[in-house]
């Protein structure tokens, strides 16, 4: 059957859709209705969306005919950094468990020591989580067994390597056939495909690179800030301003018609002995409050604040230790509320890796480990001089 692209915009700032109808078979063989807006968009006053079919897309049947740009998803900040008792870790559960729990955005740094892309935090001396290719193998295996799920991979090119360097790891991991390639070098809100379209075409992975992306050379490796903007990066301010920071100096009318991510991962700066240098570590002792549904500094409060400021919910909710909160799964309940659906899943099991889940890190232990790590990195840098 023919599924027509929804006409018009889903908020007051989006431009009219320019996409044409496509001949597609619906996921359940039934017609797909028009795009369902987020609950908090200002252009509509809606009752709860009605599910058009019985097959969930990204865990909810209501999402199937929404554009990717019309959904709020939780992002695991530095997803691979799950190293036991390493103060530079940012998550507690390995990537396969992250995806099972409901994480749909995987963000991390990449470095290239000795010609191989590796997953390191700031320095491979501080934390080395293995090769990019090995990590992507795990992601690819999960995608094979979950054919109705869409994810995003957002990489930091900390080594400032050529974009072609990423082709081999994605190819060898078996991900190339899943990668979404957009029609344009940037997309407005109404130009993104629906989840159903991405699933039917099996282009279920959006890959973004923060620096040196070249879509002429590698069409599927998207220039991250051409497709989204972000609130302040590596925040140390617990008020979490909703202001646009990256890319710098972007016009407000451009930002209002692009996807955006809120960086809701509070950091504590730890000074090194050399000059003014410092490293940032997660605010471990505040995780339950930071990832909560409501309360000062909570993810829930931040989403509501940014929604009010920008007229629509953020698309990406980036957090540390997502399995912490005022209850297990609280970050996913925040996303569900932004999407106007009911969170009814279970999260997040008992298996952990980094040690934080078991509350091994008291405040004093956290700072002690941070200082040890900082001094170790400083000492190693001196040894290379």
C-alpha positions as a Markdown table, in Angstrom:
| # | Residue | x | y | z |
|---|---|---|---|---|
| 1 | Unk | 0.0 | 0.0 | 0.0 |
| 2 | Unk | 1.1 | 3.6 | -0.3 |
| 3 | Unk | 1.9 | 5.4 | 2.9 |
| 4 | Unk | 1.9 | 9.2 | 2.4 |
| 5 | Unk | 4.4 | 11.3 | 4.3 |
| 6 | Unk | 2.6 | 13.5 | 6.8 |
| 7 | Unk | 2.1 | 17.1 | 5.5 |
| 8 | Unk | 2.9 | 20.1 | 7.6 |
| 9 | Unk | 4.9 | 20.6 | 10.7 |
| 10 | Unk | 4.5 | 19.2 | 14.2 |
| 11 | Unk | 5.4 | 22.5 | 16.0 |
| 12 | Unk | 5.1 | 26.1 | 15.4 |
| 13 | Unk | 8.7 | 26.5 | 14.2 |
| 14 | Unk | 9.0 | 23.6 | 11.8 |
| 15 | Unk | 8.7 | 24.3 | 8.1 |
| 16 | Unk | 6.3 | 22.5 | 5.8 |
| 17 | Unk | 7.3 | 19.0 | 4.7 |
| 18 | Unk | 8.8 | 18.7 | 1.3 |
| 19 | Unk | 9.0 | 14.9 | 1.2 |
| 20 | Unk | 6.9 | 13.0 | -1.2 |
| 21 | Unk | 4.8 | 9.8 | -0.8 |
| 22 | Unk | 6.6 | 6.5 | -1.0 |
| 23 | Unk | 5.3 | 3.0 | -1.7 |
| 24 | Unk | 5.9 | 1.0 | 1.4 |
| 25 | Unk | 4.3 | -2.0 | 3.1 |
| 26 | Unk | 3.1 | -1.1 | 6.6 |
| 27 | Unk | 4.7 | -3.0 | 9.5 |
| 28 | Unk | 1.4 | -4.7 | 10.3 |
| 29 | Unk | -0.2 | -4.3 | 6.8 |
| 30 | Unk | -2.5 | -1.5 | 7.9 |
| 31 | Unk | -2.6 | 2.2 | 6.8 |
| 32 | Unk | -0.4 | 4.5 | 8.9 |
| 33 | Unk | -2.1 | 7.7 | 10.1 |
| 34 | Unk | -0.5 | 11.1 | 10.2 |
| 35 | Unk | 2.5 | 12.0 | 12.4 |
| 36 | Unk | 1.6 | 12.1 | 16.1 |
| 37 | Unk | 3.2 | 15.1 | 17.7 |
| 38 | Unk | 5.1 | 15.0 | 21.1 |
| 39 | Unk | 2.9 | 15.7 | 24.1 |
| 40 | Unk | 4.5 | 19.0 | 24.8 |
| 41 | Unk | 4.5 | 20.6 | 21.4 |
| 42 | Unk | 2.9 | 24.0 | 21.5 |
| 43 | Unk | 1.0 | 23.9 | 18.3 |
| 44 | Unk | -1.5 | 21.2 | 19.4 |
| 45 | Unk | -3.6 | 20.1 | 22.4 |
| 46 | Unk | -3.9 | 16.4 | 22.1 |
| 47 | Unk | -5.3 | 13.4 | 23.9 |
| 48 | Unk | -3.0 | 10.4 | 24.4 |
| 49 | Unk | -1.9 | 9.0 | 21.0 |
| 50 | Unk | -3.8 | 5.9 | 19.8 |
| 51 | Unk | -1.7 | 3.0 | 18.7 |
| 52 | Unk | -2.2 | 2.2 | 15.0 |
| 53 | Unk | -0.8 | -1.3 | 15.2 |
| 54 | Unk | 0.4 | -4.0 | 17.6 |
| 55 | Unk | 4.1 | -4.1 | 16.6 |
| 56 | Unk | 6.2 | -1.8 | 18.8 |
| 57 | Unk | 8.9 | 0.4 | 17.2 |
| 58 | Unk | 11.6 | 1.3 | 19.8 |
| 59 | Unk | 9.4 | -0.3 | 22.4 |
| 60 | Unk | 6.2 | 1.6 | 21.7 |
| 61 | Unk | 3.6 | 1.1 | 19.0 |
| 62 | Unk | 2.8 | 4.8 | 19.1 |
| 63 | Unk | 6.3 | 5.6 | 17.7 |
| 64 | Unk | 6.0 | 3.7 | 14.4 |
| 65 | Unk | 4.6 | 6.5 | 12.4 |
| 66 | Unk | 6.4 | 9.3 | 14.1 |
| 67 | Unk | 9.5 | 10.8 | 12.6 |
| 68 | Unk | 12.8 | 10.2 | 14.4 |
| 69 | Unk | 12.9 | 14.0 | 15.0 |
| 70 | Unk | 9.6 | 13.7 | 16.9 |
| 71 | Unk | 10.7 | 11.3 | 19.6 |
| 72 | Unk | 12.8 | 11.8 | 22.8 |
| 73 | Unk | 15.3 | 9.0 | 23.5 |
| 74 | Unk | 17.8 | 8.4 | 26.3 |
| 75 | Unk | 21.5 | 8.5 | 25.4 |
| 76 | Unk | 24.2 | 6.7 | 27.4 |
| 77 | Unk | 27.0 | 9.2 | 27.8 |
| 78 | Unk | 30.3 | 7.4 | 27.1 |
| 79 | Unk | 28.5 | 4.1 | 26.6 |
| 80 | Unk | 31.6 | 1.8 | 26.4 |
| 81 | Unk | 33.2 | 3.2 | 29.5 |
| 82 | Unk | 32.2 | 0.5 | 31.8 |
| 83 | Unk | 35.6 | -0.4 | 33.3 |
| 84 | Unk | 35.5 | -1.9 | 36.8 |
| 85 | Unk | 36.6 | 0.5 | 39.6 |
| 86 | Unk | 37.9 | 3.1 | 37.1 |
| 87 | Unk | 36.9 | 6.6 | 38.1 |
| 88 | Unk | 36.7 | 7.6 | 34.4 |
| 89 | Unk | 33.8 | 5.2 | 33.8 |
| 90 | Unk | 30.4 | 6.8 | 33.0 |
| 91 | Unk | 28.1 | 3.8 | 32.9 |
| 92 | Unk | 27.5 | 0.7 | 35.0 |
| 93 | Unk | 26.1 | -1.8 | 32.5 |
| 94 | Unk | 27.7 | -3.1 | 29.2 |
| 95 | Unk | 26.3 | -2.0 | 25.9 |
| 96 | Unk | 24.1 | -5.1 | 25.2 |
| 97 | Unk | 22.4 | -4.5 | 28.6 |
| 98 | Unk | 22.1 | -0.8 | 27.9 |
| 99 | Unk | 20.2 | -1.6 | 24.7 |
| 100 | Unk | 18.0 | -4.2 | 26.4 |
| 101 | Unk | 17.1 | -1.6 | 29.1 |
| 102 | Unk | 16.0 | 1.0 | 26.5 |
| 103 | Unk | 19.0 | 3.1 | 25.7 |
| 104 | Unk | 18.8 | 4.2 | 22.0 |
| 105 | Unk | 21.6 | 6.6 | 21.8 |
| 106 | Unk | 25.3 | 5.5 | 22.2 |
| 107 | Unk | 27.8 | 8.3 | 22.7 |
| 108 | Unk | 31.5 | 8.0 | 23.2 |
| 109 | Unk | 35.0 | 9.3 | 22.4 |
| 110 | Unk | 37.3 | 7.6 | 19.9 |
| 111 | Unk | 41.1 | 7.8 | 19.8 |
| 112 | Unk | 43.6 | 6.3 | 17.4 |
| 113 | Unk | 46.8 | 5.2 | 19.1 |
| 114 | Unk | 49.0 | 3.0 | 16.9 |
| 115 | Unk | 46.7 | 3.2 | 13.9 |
| 116 | Unk | 43.6 | 1.5 | 15.5 |
| 117 | Unk | 40.5 | 3.3 | 16.6 |
| 118 | Unk | 40.0 | 2.7 | 20.3 |
| 119 | Unk | 37.4 | 3.7 | 22.9 |
| 120 | Unk | 39.3 | 5.8 | 25.4 |
| 121 | Unk | 38.3 | 8.5 | 27.9 |
| 122 | Unk | 40.5 | 11.6 | 27.6 |
| 123 | Unk | 43.5 | 9.4 | 27.3 |
| 124 | Unk | 44.0 | 5.7 | 26.7 |
| 125 | Unk | 46.3 | 5.7 | 29.8 |
| 126 | Unk | 43.3 | 6.7 | 31.9 |
| 127 | Unk | 40.7 | 4.4 | 30.5 |
| 128 | Unk | 40.8 | 2.1 | 27.5 |
| 129 | Unk | 37.6 | 0.2 | 26.8 |
| 130 | Unk | 38.9 | -1.7 | 23.7 |
| 131 | Unk | 38.6 | -1.2 | 20.0 |
| 132 | Unk | 35.7 | 0.5 | 18.2 |
| 133 | Unk | 35.3 | -2.6 | 16.0 |
| 134 | Unk | 34.7 | -5.0 | 18.9 |
| 135 | Unk | 32.2 | -2.7 | 20.5 |
| 136 | Unk | 30.3 | -2.3 | 17.2 |
| 137 | Unk | 30.2 | -6.1 | 16.8 |
| 138 | Unk | 28.1 | -6.3 | 20.0 |
| 139 | Unk | 25.8 | -3.6 | 18.7 |
| 140 | Unk | 25.4 | -5.3 | 15.4 |
| 141 | Unk | 24.5 | -8.6 | 17.1 |
| 142 | Unk | 21.8 | -6.9 | 19.1 |
| 143 | Unk | 20.3 | -5.2 | 16.0 |
| 144 | Unk | 20.0 | -8.6 | 14.3 |
| 145 | Unk | 17.8 | -9.9 | 17.1 |
| 146 | Unk | 15.8 | -6.7 | 17.5 |
| 147 | Unk | 14.6 | -5.8 | 13.9 |
| 148 | Unk | 12.1 | -3.1 | 15.0 |
| 149 | Unk | 14.6 | -0.9 | 16.9 |
| 150 | Unk | 16.4 | 2.3 | 15.7 |
| 151 | Unk | 19.5 | 3.6 | 17.4 |
| 152 | Unk | 21.9 | 6.4 | 17.0 |
| 153 | Unk | 25.7 | 6.3 | 17.5 |
| 154 | Unk | 27.3 | 9.6 | 18.3 |
| 155 | Unk | 31.1 | 9.6 | 18.2 |
| 156 | Unk | 33.7 | 12.1 | 19.3 |
| 157 | Unk | 36.7 | 12.3 | 17.0 |
| 158 | Unk | 39.2 | 13.1 | 19.7 |
| 159 | Unk | 42.1 | 12.0 | 17.6 |
| 160 | Unk | 40.9 | 14.3 | 14.7 |
| 161 | Unk | 41.4 | 11.4 | 12.2 |
| 162 | Unk | 40.1 | 11.3 | 8.7 |
| 163 | Unk | 36.5 | 10.2 | 8.4 |
| 164 | Unk | 37.5 | 7.3 | 6.2 |
| 165 | Unk | 39.2 | 5.8 | 9.2 |
| 166 | Unk | 35.7 | 4.8 | 10.5 |
| 167 | Unk | 34.7 | 2.8 | 7.4 |
| 168 | Unk | 36.7 | -0.4 | 8.3 |
| 169 | Unk | 35.4 | -0.8 | 11.9 |
| 170 | Unk | 31.8 | -0.4 | 10.8 |
| 171 | Unk | 32.2 | -2.7 | 7.8 |
| 172 | Unk | 34.1 | -5.4 | 9.7 |
| 173 | Unk | 31.5 | -5.3 | 12.5 |
| 174 | Unk | 28.7 | -6.0 | 10.1 |
| 175 | Unk | 26.9 | -2.6 | 10.5 |
| 176 | Unk | 27.3 | -1.1 | 7.1 |
| 177 | Unk | 24.0 | -2.4 | 5.7 |
| 178 | Unk | 22.0 | -0.9 | 8.6 |
| 179 | Unk | 23.4 | 2.7 | 8.3 |
| 180 | Unk | 21.0 | 5.5 | 7.4 |
| 181 | Unk | 22.2 | 7.9 | 4.7 |
| 182 | Unk | 20.1 | 11.2 | 4.5 |
| 183 | Unk | 19.1 | 12.8 | 1.3 |
| 184 | Unk | 20.5 | 16.2 | 2.3 |
| 185 | Unk | 23.7 | 17.5 | 4.0 |
| 186 | Unk | 21.4 | 18.6 | 6.9 |
| 187 | Unk | 17.8 | 17.8 | 7.8 |
| 188 | Unk | 15.1 | 20.0 | 9.3 |
| 189 | Unk | 12.6 | 18.5 | 11.7 |
| 190 | Unk | 10.1 | 17.5 | 9.0 |
| 191 | Unk | 12.7 | 15.9 | 6.7 |
| 192 | Unk | 13.6 | 13.0 | 9.0 |
| 193 | Unk | 12.0 | 9.7 | 8.1 |
| 194 | Unk | 9.5 | 7.9 | 10.3 |
| 195 | Unk | 10.6 | 4.9 | 12.4 |
| 196 | Unk | 8.4 | 2.7 | 10.3 |
| 197 | Unk | 10.2 | 3.8 | 7.1 |
| 198 | Unk | 13.6 | 3.2 | 8.6 |
| 199 | Unk | 12.6 | -0.3 | 9.9 |
| 200 | Unk | 11.1 | -1.3 | 6.5 |
| 201 | Unk | 14.2 | -0.2 | 4.7 |
| 202 | Unk | 16.4 | -1.7 | 7.4 |
| 203 | Unk | 18.3 | 1.5 | 7.7 |
| 204 | Unk | 18.1 | 1.6 | 11.5 |
| 205 | Unk | 21.3 | 3.2 | 12.6 |
| 206 | Unk | 22.1 | 6.9 | 12.5 |
| 207 | Unk | 25.8 | 7.6 | 12.9 |
| 208 | Unk | 27.2 | 11.0 | 13.7 |
| 209 | Unk | 30.7 | 12.4 | 14.1 |
| 210 | Unk | 31.4 | 15.6 | 16.0 |
| 211 | Unk | 34.5 | 16.8 | 14.0 |
| 212 | Unk | 35.9 | 16.3 | 10.5 |
| 213 | Unk | 32.9 | 14.5 | 9.1 |
| 214 | Unk | 32.9 | 14.6 | 5.3 |
| 215 | Unk | 29.6 | 13.2 | 3.8 |
| 216 | Unk | 31.0 | 13.4 | 0.3 |
| 217 | Unk | 33.7 | 10.9 | 1.3 |
| 218 | Unk | 31.6 | 8.9 | 3.8 |
| 219 | Unk | 27.8 | 9.6 | 3.2 |
| 220 | Unk | 26.6 | 7.7 | 6.2 |
| 221 | Unk | 28.9 | 9.4 | 8.7 |
| 222 | Unk | 26.9 | 12.5 | 9.5 |
| 223 | Unk | 28.3 | 15.9 | 10.5 |
| 224 | Unk | 26.7 | 15.9 | 14.0 |
| 225 | Unk | 26.2 | 19.6 | 14.4 |
| 226 | Unk | 24.6 | 19.9 | 10.9 |
| 227 | Unk | 21.8 | 17.6 | 12.2 |
| 228 | Unk | 21.6 | 18.5 | 15.9 |
| 229 | Unk | 22.6 | 21.1 | 18.4 |
| 230 | Unk | 23.4 | 20.7 | 22.1 |
| 231 | Unk | 23.1 | 22.4 | 25.4 |
| 232 | Unk | 26.4 | 23.1 | 27.3 |
| 233 | Unk | 28.9 | 20.3 | 27.0 |
| 234 | Unk | 30.4 | 18.5 | 30.0 |
| 235 | Unk | 28.3 | 20.6 | 32.4 |
| 236 | Unk | 29.6 | 21.6 | 35.8 |
| 237 | Unk | 26.5 | 23.8 | 36.5 |
| 238 | Unk | 23.8 | 21.9 | 38.2 |
| 239 | Unk | 21.2 | 24.3 | 36.9 |
| 240 | Unk | 21.7 | 22.8 | 33.4 |
| 241 | Unk | 21.0 | 25.8 | 31.2 |
| 242 | Unk | 18.9 | 25.0 | 28.1 |
| 243 | Unk | 21.0 | 27.4 | 25.9 |
| 244 | Unk | 22.4 | 26.3 | 22.6 |
| 245 | Unk | 26.2 | 25.9 | 22.8 |
| 246 | Unk | 27.4 | 23.5 | 20.0 |
| 247 | Unk | 27.7 | 24.4 | 17.2 |
| 248 | Unk | 28.7 | 27.9 | 18.3 |
| 249 | Unk | 26.9 | 31.0 | 17.1 |
| 250 | Unk | 24.1 | 29.2 | 15.4 |
| 251 | Unk | 21.1 | 31.4 | 14.5 |
| 252 | Unk | 18.1 | 30.7 | 16.7 |
| 253 | Unk | 15.7 | 30.1 | 13.8 |
| 254 | Unk | 18.1 | 27.3 | 12.6 |
| 255 | Unk | 18.3 | 25.7 | 16.0 |
| 256 | Unk | 14.5 | 25.7 | 16.3 |
| 257 | Unk | 14.2 | 23.5 | 13.3 |
| 258 | Unk | 16.8 | 21.0 | 14.2 |
| 259 | Unk | 17.0 | 18.1 | 16.6 |
| 260 | Unk | 18.7 | 18.9 | 19.9 |
| 261 | Unk | 20.4 | 17.1 | 22.8 |
| 262 | Unk | 20.5 | 18.1 | 26.4 |
| 263 | Unk | 23.7 | 17.1 | 28.2 |
| 264 | Unk | 22.4 | 16.1 | 31.6 |
| 265 | Unk | 25.6 | 14.6 | 33.0 |
| 266 | Unk | 26.9 | 16.7 | 35.9 |
| 267 | Unk | 30.7 | 16.7 | 36.4 |
| 268 | Unk | 33.1 | 17.6 | 39.2 |
| 269 | Unk | 36.4 | 19.1 | 38.1 |
| 270 | Unk | 39.5 | 17.6 | 39.8 |
| 271 | Unk | 42.6 | 19.8 | 39.5 |
| 272 | Unk | 45.9 | 18.4 | 38.4 |
| 273 | Unk | 49.2 | 19.5 | 39.9 |
| 274 | Unk | 50.4 | 21.0 | 36.6 |
| 275 | Unk | 49.1 | 24.5 | 36.1 |
| 276 | Unk | 45.4 | 24.9 | 35.6 |
| 277 | Unk | 44.8 | 21.5 | 34.0 |
| 278 | Unk | 42.0 | 19.3 | 35.4 |
| 279 | Unk | 39.9 | 16.3 | 34.7 |
| 280 | Unk | 36.1 | 15.9 | 35.0 |
| 281 | Unk | 34.5 | 13.0 | 36.9 |
| 282 | Unk | 30.8 | 12.2 | 37.2 |
| 283 | Unk | 29.0 | 13.6 | 40.3 |
| 284 | Unk | 28.5 | 10.0 | 41.7 |
| 285 | Unk | 26.9 | 11.0 | 45.0 |
| 286 | Unk | 24.1 | 13.0 | 43.2 |
| 287 | Unk | 23.2 | 10.3 | 40.6 |
| 288 | Unk | 19.8 | 9.4 | 42.2 |
| 289 | Unk | 18.8 | 13.1 | 42.2 |
| 290 | Unk | 20.2 | 13.9 | 38.7 |
| 291 | Unk | 18.4 | 11.0 | 37.0 |
| 292 | Unk | 15.2 | 11.5 | 38.8 |
| 293 | Unk | 11.7 | 12.2 | 37.4 |
| 294 | Unk | 11.4 | 15.4 | 39.4 |
| 295 | Unk | 13.2 | 17.6 | 41.9 |
| 296 | Unk | 15.9 | 20.2 | 41.7 |
| 297 | Unk | 18.6 | 19.3 | 39.1 |
| 298 | Unk | 16.6 | 16.3 | 37.9 |
| 299 | Unk | 16.4 | 15.1 | 34.4 |
| 300 | Unk | 12.6 | 15.5 | 34.5 |
| 301 | Unk | 12.9 | 19.1 | 35.6 |
| 302 | Unk | 15.5 | 19.8 | 32.9 |
| 303 | Unk | 13.3 | 18.3 | 30.1 |
| 304 | Unk | 10.3 | 20.4 | 31.2 |
| 305 | Unk | 12.5 | 23.6 | 31.3 |
| 306 | Unk | 14.0 | 23.0 | 27.9 |
| 307 | Unk | 10.6 | 22.1 | 26.4 |
| 308 | Unk | 9.2 | 25.4 | 27.7 |
| 309 | Unk | 12.1 | 27.3 | 26.3 |
| 310 | Unk | 12.2 | 25.7 | 22.8 |
| 311 | Unk | 8.5 | 24.8 | 22.4 |
| 312 | Unk | 9.3 | 21.0 | 22.0 |
| 313 | Unk | 11.0 | 18.3 | 24.0 |
| 314 | Unk | 14.7 | 17.5 | 23.5 |
| 315 | Unk | 15.3 | 14.6 | 21.1 |
| 316 | Unk | 18.3 | 13.2 | 23.0 |
| 317 | Unk | 18.6 | 13.0 | 26.8 |
| 318 | Unk | 22.3 | 12.3 | 27.6 |
| 319 | Unk | 23.0 | 10.9 | 31.1 |
| 320 | Unk | 25.7 | 9.2 | 33.1 |
| 321 | Unk | 24.8 | 5.9 | 34.9 |
| 322 | Unk | 21.3 | 5.7 | 33.5 |
| 323 | Unk | 20.4 | 2.9 | 35.8 |
| 324 | Unk | 20.5 | 5.2 | 38.8 |
| 325 | Unk | 17.6 | 7.5 | 39.7 |
| 326 | Unk | 14.8 | 7.9 | 42.2 |
| 327 | Unk | 13.9 | 4.4 | 41.0 |
| 328 | Unk | 15.3 | 2.0 | 38.4 |
| 329 | Unk | 14.3 | 3.3 | 35.0 |
| 330 | Unk | 13.5 | 6.8 | 36.0 |
| 331 | Unk | 15.3 | 8.3 | 33.0 |
| 332 | Unk | 13.1 | 6.2 | 30.7 |
| 333 | Unk | 10.0 | 7.4 | 32.5 |
| 334 | Unk | 11.1 | 11.0 | 31.8 |
| 335 | Unk | 11.5 | 10.2 | 28.1 |
| 336 | Unk | 8.1 | 8.5 | 28.1 |
| 337 | Unk | 6.4 | 11.5 | 29.6 |
| 338 | Unk | 8.0 | 13.7 | 26.9 |
| 339 | Unk | 6.7 | 11.4 | 24.3 |
| 340 | Unk | 3.2 | 11.2 | 25.8 |
| 341 | Unk | 3.3 | 7.4 | 26.4 |
| 342 | Unk | 3.3 | 5.3 | 29.5 |
| 343 | Unk | 6.5 | 3.8 | 30.7 |
| 344 | Unk | 5.7 | 0.2 | 31.6 |
| 345 | Unk | 9.0 | -1.6 | 31.2 |
| 346 | Unk | 11.3 | -3.0 | 33.8 |
| 347 | Unk | 14.8 | -1.7 | 34.4 |
| 348 | Unk | 17.6 | -2.3 | 34.9 |
| 349 | Unk | 18.5 | -5.8 | 36.3 |
| 350 | Unk | 21.3 | -6.5 | 38.7 |
| 351 | Unk | 24.3 | -7.1 | 36.6 |
| 352 | Unk | 26.8 | -4.3 | 36.8 |
| 353 | Unk | 30.4 | -3.7 | 35.9 |
| 354 | Unk | 31.9 | -0.5 | 37.1 |
| 355 | Unk | 31.2 | -1.0 | 40.8 |
| 356 | Unk | 29.1 | 2.1 | 41.3 |
| 357 | Unk | 25.8 | 0.1 | 41.5 |
| 358 | Unk | 26.9 | -1.6 | 44.6 |
| 359 | Unk | 27.6 | 1.8 | 46.3 |
| 360 | Unk | 31.2 | 1.0 | 46.7 |
| 361 | Unk | 32.0 | 4.6 | 45.9 |
| 362 | Unk | 31.5 | 6.8 | 49.0 |
| 363 | Unk | 32.2 | 10.5 | 48.6 |
| 364 | Unk | 35.7 | 10.2 | 50.1 |
| 365 | Unk | 36.5 | 7.1 | 48.0 |
| 366 | Unk | 35.4 | 8.9 | 44.8 |
| 367 | Unk | 37.6 | 11.8 | 45.4 |
| 368 | Unk | 40.5 | 9.6 | 46.4 |
| 369 | Unk | 40.3 | 7.5 | 43.3 |
| 370 | Unk | 39.9 | 10.7 | 41.2 |
| 371 | Unk | 43.1 | 12.1 | 42.6 |
| 372 | Unk | 45.0 | 8.9 | 42.1 |
| 373 | Unk | 43.8 | 8.7 | 38.5 |
| 374 | Unk | 44.7 | 12.3 | 37.9 |
| 375 | Unk | 48.2 | 12.0 | 39.4 |
| 376 | Unk | 48.8 | 8.8 | 37.4 |
| 377 | Unk | 47.9 | 10.4 | 34.1 |
| 378 | Unk | 50.0 | 13.4 | 35.0 |
| 379 | Unk | 53.0 | 11.2 | 35.9 |
| 380 | Unk | 52.7 | 9.3 | 32.6 |
| 381 | Unk | 52.6 | 12.5 | 30.6 |
| 382 | Unk | 55.8 | 13.6 | 32.3 |
| 383 | Unk | 57.5 | 10.3 | 31.5 |
| 384 | Unk | 57.0 | 11.0 | 27.8 |
| 385 | Unk | 58.6 | 14.5 | 27.9 |
